[in-house]
Amino acid sequence: MSEQIPTDLTDPREIYSVSEINQQLKYVIASNFSLLWIEGEISNLARPASGHLYFSIKDKNAQLRCVMFRNSNQRVAFEISNGLQVVIRAKASLYEARGDLQLIVDGMEEAGFGALQRQFEVLKSKLYEQGLFDEGSKNEIPTFPSEIAIITSPSSAAIKDYLQVAQRRYPCCKMAIYSVPVQGDQAAGKISSAIRAANTHAKADVIVLIRGGGSIEDLWSFNDEALAHVIAASEIPIVSGIGHEIDYTIADFVADLRAPTPSIAAELTCPETSALHAMLINSQRILKRLSIELINNLAQSTDWLSQRLQRTHPSTTIINSQKQALQRLLDRLQRSRQIHTKDNRYKLQHLLHRLRSQSPQMLLEAQRTRVNTLNSRLRETTHHQFDQMSHKFQLCTATMNAVSPLNTLQRGYSITTKNQKTSEVINHHSQVCKGDQLTTYLATGEVVSRVESTSSKNIIEDISTSNKNTI
């Protein structure tokens, strides 16, 4: 028995127009896909006169139609072309006239680089807020390191460039190379371990982190957050020489000093041998200047004491005798200074000659020790001469005090000064003017007076003349 097909077509149905369906689909799509980030390859690119861009974005299994209006594509910093791998920011929509699903794109960046650059900027801001870039917390790079720890790949061109410059400029320095990969997933951890090992050994004065140039992906190991904290925690100063001059990594910002290239890192950490020579010459000048200053100060003190004795001592014979004795001591001191200076100059020139003729690597420490020894001997000799002069000076002072006019005040002598604020003794009428206030010190008390007039008459000459006439 065959099945009967119902012929009653009066069952209730709701019928939509095509436009109504497309409108509802457009609403559903826009409501659920308002913001999308999609990565794919550009194809079927069209550039009509309107300035809008029409293209498809695809992967190996599917594709979607896209439209990017002129005001949006004008903000893209690179050339948009077929085959370009990009990341787009878009919202999904339905083009009702044809019922086609399309993406309305309002932003685009290159895939890979853009994502990495965003991660770089986020990490850079985070570490900046944590204070890892603070210049005040960075270590000072030593001027003359005795050993340098180099962390890099031993087969790279960067280590060859660094060593070539270092051996030319500073051959006496030891180089300890820590072999690590500078690219790949394991590189950041290996570099961190090498930095910790260098700090544990504590033999190096500075650590140099170097690598040749490359893309952002090649240098990405140096943008590791854990590595940045290891660099910041290093007690040994770290110099980074990563990539080319335009390349910047997180390690560059955290390091104590950033060099644009590995070769420049060698120049910043390895002084030229000529600088050592200049330092020794400068030390010679300083020693000579200090010696001359000390002798000149002693000579000035001697002259001052001699003048004071000449003004105040009642016995010219004693003054002249002491002056001659002091002059002899000064001559001996000057001759001793000349002898020692000549001897030290000869020894220093001999050391400089040996420094030029031999490798600084073998002799630098020995020469520094010898210079220090010469310095100590010079100081001991100078101190010995100074002690002798001090002893002589004490004898002179004792003699002066024994015959000082201050002890004869009881016999009627007095001392007159210009005022109470200065110790200048008046012994000539030209030292005062009418109206000046004078202070006269007696055996008991003092007298303050004011000058009414002055005269060039010399009472000593009058007394001498009177004595001659009497005789």
C-alpha positions as CSV (number, residue, x, y, z in Angstrom):
1,M,0.0,0.0,0.0
2,S,1.6,3.2,-1.1
3,E,2.0,6.3,1.3
4,Q,-0.4,9.1,0.7
5,I,1.1,12.6,0.3
6,P,-0.9,15.2,2.1
7,T,-2.4,17.7,-0.2
8,D,-3.4,20.2,2.5
9,L,-1.1,23.2,2.2
10,T,-2.9,25.3,4.8
11,D,-0.3,24.6,7.7
12,P,0.9,27.9,9.4
13,R,4.2,29.2,8.1
14,E,6.2,32.5,8.8
15,I,7.8,33.7,5.6
16,Y,10.8,36.2,5.6
17,S,12.1,38.4,2.8
18,V,15.8,38.1,1.9
19,S,16.4,41.6,3.2
20,E,14.9,40.8,6.6
21,I,17.1,37.7,6.9
22,N,20.3,39.7,6.0
23,Q,19.4,42.4,8.4
24,Q,19.0,39.9,11.3
25,L,22.2,38.1,10.3
26,K,24.1,41.4,10.2
27,Y,22.8,42.3,13.7
28,V,23.8,38.9,15.1
29,I,27.2,39.1,13.6
30,A,27.9,42.7,14.7
31,S,26.7,41.9,18.2
32,N,28.9,38.9,18.7
33,F,32.0,39.9,16.8
34,S,32.5,43.6,17.6
35,L,36.3,43.5,17.9
36,L,38.5,40.8,16.4
37,W,42.3,40.4,16.1
38,I,43.1,38.1,13.2
39,E,46.4,37.0,11.7
40,G,46.7,35.9,8.1
41,E,48.1,36.6,4.6
42,I,46.8,39.3,2.4
43,S,45.5,38.3,-1.1
44,N,43.2,39.6,-3.8
45,L,44.2,43.2,-2.9
46,A,42.3,45.9,-4.8
47,R,42.9,49.7,-4.7
48,P,40.1,51.6,-6.4
49,A,40.2,55.3,-7.0
50,S,38.1,56.0,-3.8
51,G,41.2,55.2,-1.7
52,H,39.6,52.3,0.1
53,L,41.3,48.9,0.2
54,Y,39.5,45.6,-0.6
55,F,41.3,42.3,0.0
56,S,41.0,38.8,1.5
57,I,42.9,37.6,4.6
58,K,43.6,33.9,4.5
59,D,45.4,30.9,6.0
60,K,45.9,27.5,4.5
61,N,42.3,26.4,5.1
62,A,40.0,29.4,4.7
63,Q,39.7,33.1,3.8
64,L,37.6,36.1,4.7
65,R,36.7,39.2,2.7
66,C,37.9,42.5,4.1
67,V,37.5,46.2,3.5
68,M,39.7,49.0,4.9
69,F,38.5,52.5,4.4
70,R,40.8,55.3,3.3
71,N,41.0,57.1,6.7
72,S,42.1,53.8,8.3
73,N,44.7,52.6,5.8
74,Q,46.4,56.0,5.7
75,R,47.5,55.3,9.3
76,V,49.4,52.2,8.3
77,A,53.2,52.8,8.4
78,F,54.2,50.1,5.9
79,E,53.3,49.2,2.3
80,I,50.3,46.9,2.1
81,S,50.8,44.2,-0.6
82,N,49.7,40.7,-1.6
83,G,51.4,37.9,0.3
84,L,52.1,40.1,3.4
85,Q,51.6,38.3,6.7
86,V,49.7,40.8,9.0
87,V,47.6,41.1,12.1
88,I,44.4,43.1,11.6
89,R,42.0,44.7,14.1
90,A,38.4,44.4,12.7
91,K,34.8,44.0,13.3
92,A,32.6,41.4,11.5
93,S,29.7,42.6,9.4
94,L,27.4,41.5,6.6
95,Y,27.2,43.3,3.2
96,E,23.4,43.1,2.8
97,A,23.3,43.7,-0.9
98,R,25.1,40.5,-1.7
99,G,24.8,38.6,1.6
100,D,28.5,38.4,1.9
101,L,30.3,38.2,5.2
102,Q,33.1,40.8,5.4
103,L,35.5,42.3,8.0
104,I,35.7,46.0,8.4
105,V,39.4,46.6,9.2
106,D,40.5,49.7,11.2
107,G,44.0,48.7,12.2
108,M,46.9,46.7,10.8
109,E,50.4,45.7,11.7
110,E,53.1,43.3,10.5
111,A,52.8,39.9,12.0
112,G,55.6,38.7,14.3
113,F,57.5,42.0,14.6
114,G,54.5,43.9,15.9
115,A,53.6,41.3,18.5
116,L,57.2,41.2,19.7
117,Q,57.5,44.9,19.8
118,R,54.3,45.1,21.9
119,Q,55.8,42.6,24.4
120,F,59.1,44.6,24.4
121,E,57.3,47.9,25.2
122,V,55.2,46.3,27.9
123,L,58.2,44.7,29.6
124,K,60.3,47.9,29.2
125,S,57.5,49.9,31.0
126,K,57.2,47.3,33.8
127,L,61.0,47.2,34.5
128,Y,61.2,51.0,34.4
129,E,58.5,51.2,37.1
130,Q,60.5,48.7,39.2
131,G,63.6,51.0,39.0
132,L,65.8,48.7,37.0
133,F,66.8,51.5,34.6
134,D,67.7,54.0,37.4
135,E,71.1,55.5,36.6
136,G,71.7,56.2,40.3
137,S,71.8,52.4,41.1
138,K,74.2,51.5,38.3
139,N,77.8,50.5,39.1
140,E,80.8,52.4,37.9
141,I,82.9,50.8,35.2
142,P,86.6,50.4,36.3
143,T,89.2,52.4,34.3
144,F,92.0,49.8,34.5
145,P,90.4,46.3,34.9
146,S,92.8,43.4,35.6
147,E,90.4,40.8,34.2
148,I,87.3,41.0,32.0
149,A,84.6,38.3,31.8
150,I,83.2,38.0,28.3
151,I,79.8,36.3,28.0
152,T,79.0,35.4,24.3
153,S,79.1,32.7,21.7
154,P,82.8,31.7,21.2
155,S,82.2,31.2,17.4
156,S,80.6,34.5,16.8
157,A,82.1,37.4,14.9
158,A,81.4,39.6,17.9
159,I,84.0,38.0,20.1
160,K,86.6,38.3,17.3
161,D,85.9,42.0,17.0
162,Y,86.1,42.5,20.7
163,L,89.3,40.6,21.2
164,Q,91.0,42.3,18.3
165,V,90.3,45.7,19.7
166,A,91.1,44.6,23.3
167,Q,94.5,43.1,22.5
168,R,95.5,46.1,20.5
169,R,94.6,48.6,23.2
170,Y,95.1,46.7,26.5
171,P,97.2,43.5,26.0
172,C,98.0,43.2,29.7
173,C,94.4,42.4,30.7
174,K,93.2,38.8,31.3
175,M,90.1,37.7,29.3
176,A,87.8,35.0,30.7
177,I,85.2,33.8,28.0
178,Y,82.0,32.3,29.3
179,S,80.6,30.3,26.3
180,V,76.8,30.6,26.0
181,P,74.2,30.5,23.1
182,V,73.1,34.0,22.2
183,Q,69.9,32.9,20.3
184,G,67.1,30.5,20.9
185,D,64.9,29.4,23.7
186,Q,67.7,28.3,26.1
187,A,69.9,31.4,25.5
188,A,68.4,33.7,28.2
189,G,68.8,31.0,30.9
190,K,72.4,30.2,29.9
191,I,73.3,33.9,29.9
192,S,71.8,34.3,33.4
193,S,73.8,31.3,34.7
194,A,77.0,32.7,33.2
195,I,76.5,36.1,34.9
196,R,75.9,34.3,38.3
197,A,79.0,32.2,37.7
198,A,81.1,35.3,37.0
199,N,79.9,36.9,40.3
200,T,80.6,33.7,42.2
201,H,84.2,33.5,40.9
202,A,84.6,37.2,41.7
203,K,87.8,37.4,39.7
204,A,86.6,39.8,36.9
205,D,86.4,43.5,37.4
206,V,83.8,43.9,34.7
207,I,81.5,41.7,32.7
208,V,80.9,42.3,29.0
209,L,77.8,40.9,27.3
210,I,78.2,40.9,23.5
211,R,76.4,39.7,20.4
212,G,76.4,40.6,16.7
213,G,73.4,42.3,15.0
214,G,70.2,40.6,13.8
215,S,66.4,40.9,13.7
216,I,64.3,41.4,16.7
217,E,63.6,37.7,16.8
218,D,67.4,37.0,16.8
219,L,68.0,39.4,19.7
220,W,64.9,38.3,21.6
221,S,66.9,36.3,24.2
222,F,68.2,39.6,25.6
223,N,64.6,40.9,26.2
224,D,64.0,38.3,28.9
225,E,62.6,39.6,32.2
226,A,64.5,37.1,34.4
227,L,67.7,37.9,32.6
228,A,67.1,41.6,33.3
229,H,66.8,41.0,37.1
230,V,70.0,38.9,37.0
231,I,71.9,41.8,35.3
232,A,70.5,44.3,37.8
233,A,71.6,42.1,40.7
234,S,75.1,41.6,39.5
235,E,77.7,43.0,41.9
236,I,80.3,43.2,39.1
237,P,79.6,46.0,36.6
238,I,78.1,44.9,33.3
239,V,78.7,46.4,29.8
240,S,76.3,45.4,27.0
241,G,77.4,45.4,23.4
242,I,74.5,43.8,21.6
243,G,73.7,44.1,18.0
244,H,74.2,47.2,15.9
245,E,74.0,50.8,16.9
246,I,70.3,51.1,16.2
247,D,69.5,47.9,18.1
248,Y,68.2,48.2,21.7
249,T,67.3,45.4,24.0
250,I,66.1,45.2,27.6
251,A,69.6,44.1,28.6
252,D,70.9,47.4,27.2
253,F,68.7,49.5,29.5
254,V,69.5,47.4,32.6
255,A,73.2,47.1,32.1
256,D,75.5,49.6,33.9
257,L,76.8,50.8,30.5
258,R,75.5,50.3,26.9
259,A,77.9,50.1,24.0
260,P,76.5,50.5,20.4
261,T,78.6,47.6,19.1
262,P,80.9,44.9,20.4
263,S,84.0,46.8,19.1
264,I,82.9,49.9,21.0
265,A,82.4,47.8,24.1
266,A,86.1,46.8,23.8
267,E,87.0,50.5,23.6
268,L,84.9,51.4,26.6
269,T,86.4,48.6,28.8
270,C,90.0,48.5,27.6
271,P,92.1,51.7,28.0
272,E,95.0,52.3,25.7
273,T,98.5,51.6,27.0
274,S,99.5,55.2,26.3
275,A,97.0,56.2,29.0
276,L,99.0,54.2,31.5
277,H,102.1,56.0,30.4
278,A,100.4,59.3,30.7
279,M,99.2,58.4,34.3
280,L,102.8,57.6,35.3
281,I,104.0,60.9,33.9
282,N,101.2,62.7,35.7
283,S,102.3,61.0,39.0
284,Q,105.8,62.2,38.5
285,R,104.6,65.8,38.0
286,I,102.4,65.5,41.2
287,L,105.4,64.2,43.3
288,K,107.6,66.9,42.0
289,R,105.1,69.6,42.6
290,L,104.3,68.4,46.2
291,S,108.1,68.3,47.0
292,I,108.6,71.8,45.7
293,E,105.6,73.1,47.6
294,L,106.8,71.5,50.8
295,I,110.3,73.0,50.4
296,N,108.9,76.4,49.5
297,N,106.7,76.4,52.5
298,L,109.6,75.5,54.7
299,A,111.7,78.2,53.1
300,Q,108.9,80.8,53.6
301,S,108.6,79.8,57.2
302,T,112.3,80.2,57.6
303,D,112.3,83.6,56.0
304,W,109.4,84.8,58.2
305,L,111.2,83.6,61.4
306,S,114.4,85.3,60.2
307,Q,112.6,88.6,59.6
308,R,110.8,88.4,63.0
309,L,114.1,87.8,64.8
310,Q,115.7,90.7,62.9
311,R,112.9,93.0,64.0
312,T,112.7,92.0,67.7
313,H,116.1,90.5,68.7
314,P,118.3,93.0,70.7
315,S,121.5,91.4,69.6
316,T,122.4,91.6,65.9
317,T,125.2,89.1,66.3
318,I,122.8,86.4,67.6
319,I,120.4,87.2,64.8
320,N,123.0,87.0,62.1
321,S,124.3,83.7,63.6
322,Q,120.9,82.1,63.7
323,K,120.2,83.4,60.2
324,Q,123.3,81.9,58.8
325,A,122.5,78.6,60.5
326,L,119.0,78.6,59.1
327,Q,120.4,79.5,55.6
328,R,122.8,76.6,55.8
329,L,120.0,74.3,56.8
330,L,118.0,75.6,53.9
331,D,120.9,75.1,51.5
332,R,121.3,71.5,52.7
333,L,117.6,70.9,52.3
334,Q,117.6,72.3,48.8
335,R,120.6,70.3,47.8
336,S,119.0,67.2,49.3
337,R,115.8,67.9,47.4
338,Q,117.8,68.4,44.1
339,I,119.7,65.1,44.7
340,H,116.6,63.1,45.5
341,T,114.6,64.8,42.7
342,K,117.3,64.0,40.2
343,D,117.6,60.4,41.5
344,N,113.8,59.9,41.4
345,R,113.6,61.5,37.9
346,Y,116.3,59.1,36.7
347,K,114.6,56.1,38.3
348,L,111.2,57.1,36.9
349,Q,112.7,57.6,33.4
350,H,114.3,54.2,33.7
351,L,110.9,52.7,34.6
352,L,109.3,54.4,31.7
353,H,112.0,53.1,29.3
354,R,111.3,49.6,30.6
355,L,107.6,50.1,30.3
356,R,108.0,51.0,26.6
357,S,110.4,48.2,25.8
358,Q,108.5,45.4,27.6
359,S,105.0,44.1,27.6
360,P,102.7,45.9,30.1
361,Q,101.1,42.6,30.9
362,M,104.2,41.4,32.6
363,L,105.5,44.6,34.2
364,L,102.6,46.8,35.1
365,E,102.1,45.4,38.6
366,A,105.9,45.4,39.3
367,Q,106.3,49.0,38.0
368,R,103.3,50.2,40.2
369,T,104.9,48.6,43.3
370,R,108.2,50.2,42.5
371,V,106.7,53.6,42.0
372,N,104.9,53.2,45.4
373,T,108.2,52.3,47.0
374,L,109.9,55.3,45.6
375,N,107.0,57.4,46.8
376,S,107.4,56.0,50.3
377,R,111.1,56.6,50.3
378,L,110.6,60.2,49.1
379,R,108.1,60.8,51.8
380,E,110.4,59.2,54.5
381,T,113.3,61.3,53.4
382,T,111.2,64.5,53.3
383,H,109.8,63.7,56.8
384,H,113.3,63.1,58.1
385,Q,114.6,66.4,56.7
386,F,111.5,68.1,58.1
387,D,112.1,66.6,61.6
388,Q,115.7,67.9,61.5
389,M,114.5,71.4,60.5
390,S,111.9,71.2,63.3
391,H,114.6,70.4,65.8
392,K,116.8,73.2,64.7
393,F,113.8,75.5,64.7
394,Q,113.0,74.6,68.3
395,L,116.6,75.3,69.3
396,C,116.3,78.7,67.6
397,T,113.0,79.4,69.3
398,A,114.5,78.5,72.7
399,T,117.5,80.9,72.1
400,M,115.1,83.6,70.9
401,N,112.9,83.3,74.0
402,A,116.0,83.4,76.2
403,V,117.0,86.9,74.9
404,S,113.5,88.1,73.8
405,P,112.8,91.8,74.7
406,L,109.6,90.5,76.4
407,N,111.9,89.3,79.2
408,T,113.4,92.8,79.6
409,L,110.1,94.5,80.0
410,Q,110.8,94.7,83.7
411,R,113.8,96.8,82.9
412,G,111.7,99.6,81.3
413,Y,111.3,98.3,77.7
414,S,107.9,98.4,76.1
415,I,106.4,97.1,72.9
416,T,104.1,99.3,70.7
417,T,101.6,97.9,68.2
418,K,99.3,99.8,65.8
419,N,96.1,98.5,67.5
420,Q,94.9,95.6,69.6
421,K,93.7,93.5,66.7
422,T,97.1,93.1,65.0
423,S,100.5,92.0,66.3
424,E,102.5,94.3,64.0
425,V,105.2,95.9,66.1
426,I,106.0,99.6,65.4
427,N,109.7,100.2,64.8
428,H,109.6,102.9,62.2
429,H,107.8,106.2,62.0
430,S,106.5,105.4,58.5
431,Q,104.3,102.7,59.9
432,V,101.9,105.1,61.5
433,C,100.1,108.3,60.6
434,K,98.7,111.1,62.6
435,G,95.5,110.0,64.3
436,D,96.4,106.3,64.4
437,Q,95.6,104.5,67.7
438,L,98.6,102.7,69.3
439,T,98.7,100.1,72.1
440,T,101.9,100.1,74.2
441,Y,102.5,96.9,76.3
442,L,104.4,97.4,79.6
443,A,105.7,95.0,82.1
444,T,102.4,95.5,83.9
445,G,99.4,96.5,81.8
446,E,99.1,98.4,78.6
447,V,98.7,102.0,77.4
448,V,96.4,103.1,74.5
449,S,97.4,106.3,72.8
450,R,96.8,108.3,69.6
451,V,99.5,109.7,67.3
452,E,99.8,113.5,67.2
453,S,102.9,113.7,65.1
454,T,105.8,111.6,63.7
455,S,109.5,112.3,63.2
456,S,112.4,110.6,61.3
457,K,114.8,111.3,64.2
458,N,116.7,108.1,65.2
459,I,117.3,107.9,68.9
460,I,119.8,105.1,68.4
461,E,121.9,107.2,66.1
462,D,121.7,110.2,68.5
463,I,122.8,108.0,71.3
464,S,125.7,106.6,69.2
465,T,126.7,110.1,68.2
466,S,126.5,111.3,71.7
467,N,128.7,108.4,72.9
468,K,131.3,109.1,70.2
469,N,131.4,112.8,71.2
470,T,131.8,111.9,74.8
471,I,134.6,109.6,74.0
